[in-house]
């Protein structure tokens, strides 16, 4: 798993270090927080970071955990403030996700020779579009988001799960 995380973290760090321009369309530059992914299937939760690169462009990275599953993902999003509001914006984006599922010894199977085998681990690759709203509390360093974030699995029998949503609660650093 360390081999998978390292490229994502390296890429995010390079992009973060190269582009330190203030953002004109979102009310903060960087925020850290908790992401919660809900819907059909397991509920996932874990840390996330969002960085606004300038103009309307932002990146979000998260590591989410659930029962026997770990999901690592990054997203690009186009962000636009909603005129006439203070701190409310909409966004649309997309990004890759890698899921590691550990079926464990309780989810084993019988092989062709009728020997019991412990469960296995599998890696799944997905693309996740997102459409959502974000609100930055004007008088506090807090932000939150809600989005529709369907799951399009590209491996192990491709399937599309439209009933997935994401919530996020963030502390604004700058």
BELURLIN-V281018 format. One record per run of one state. SS is the DSSP state (@ for helix, = for strand, . for the rest). FROM is the first residue (numbers start at 0). TO is the last residue. Records with the same first field share a line. If there is no record, write none. Layout:
BEGIN
SS = FROM-TO, FROM-TO
END
This chain:
BEGIN
. = 0-0, 18-28, 39-42, 54-55, 66-67, 81-86, 102-103, 107-107, 110-114, 117-119, 136-140, 148-149, 153-157, 161-162, 172-173
@ = 1-17, 104-106
= = 29-38, 43-53, 56-65, 68-80, 87-101, 108-109, 115-116, 120-135, 141-147, 150-152, 158-160, 163-171
END
